[in-house]
């Protein structure tokens, strides 16, 4: 039987069933850890932040559901805690403001102003190397674009949820995602790696 | 710009009207090129290997949840109720013992009463198990006056039956005056009467079972005490 997140949360809170909590963690570990790893780009730090995130989650759930009100998805609520943990870490390392402070007068960063005149990507890349290479490319994105890309692609939040989480409108979240994809494409092309494969048209 | 954002929603499956967007993308070359470029990138993003934390981290998180869960006050399971079947069996046993005691008491009372006050028509009552309903209601005692004494019950039943079969002269005159045709008796075969008759038979059978008149035979001293036989000589 595939229990929903809400049912598992209720089992943990009402009956102290820690197996339900384990199911929750195992179900969403890739989404949360993928976001954290993409944000901090260091596996050990991501492990620490993952643990810290869930310690905060447990503490918040123990406080009689003070911050978790069962409104909205449990994952979105956990992602907020994970994001706070990641931003706390990045701010302590002064890595969050470094790049985002380069935005121009119109609020767009250097990366967002890059022209989209690169040739089409049409050749294949070996799959075993592709993932690491893509992670390197994502790491070169400006933090705001990288964050939206990670929240949508890895954490699987909707653009509306991303807007609520990051404190911006859904259109801003969509705009950041658009620039993230276009810039990522340029970075991939500029990396002189194996050419990307052709992709079927929509 | 709105269209470019909309195709992004379409790319990630969040568009409200995907068919309209597809038509719009096919009709606009610029939109189609941008959609294709973003689709290529998403294709490779979808192929990325999932990232998982170390197993030790996962175990530590679950252990923290378990230890914190121990501090919570989960609803305790209620203690198991005693088996209903066992309770029913006990009740049945108690009621059975009470019933046997009542029967013994009734038999004893009946035996002593019969010895002192001979019942006038026990045989008649035995022969008339079914009572005519034509008996007047006044002849039936109220519930508060019902006695369990079998001898009394037998005599009452006999009298009721006698009245039903042989009405008093006054009643006979009244019946003759108002009803020229003979009375068609309706037999009462209700469960209560049948039960009463069954109980009378049972009580009488129990009462006569002690009328053997023979002394109880007892065994002499056989040298067996408490299941052990006394040994006088040990044969080594």
Interface residues (C-beta under 8 A of the other chain):
Chain A: X12 X13 X14 X15 X16 X17 X18 X21 X22 X25 X26 X29 X30 X33 X34 X37 X38 X46 X47 X50 X51 X54 X55 X58 X59 X62 X116 X120 X121 X125 X127 X130 X131 X134 X135 X149 X152 X153 X154 X158 X159 X171 X174 X175 X177 X178 X181 X182 X184 X185 X188 X196 X197 X199 X201 X202
Chain B: X4 X5 X8 X9 X11 X12 X14 X22 X25 X32 X34 X35 X36 X37 X38 X39 X40 X41 X42 X43 X44 X45 X46 X47 X48 X49 X50 X51 X52 X53 X54 X57 X58 X60 X61 X62 X64 X65 X66 X68 X69 X70 X71 X72 X74 X75
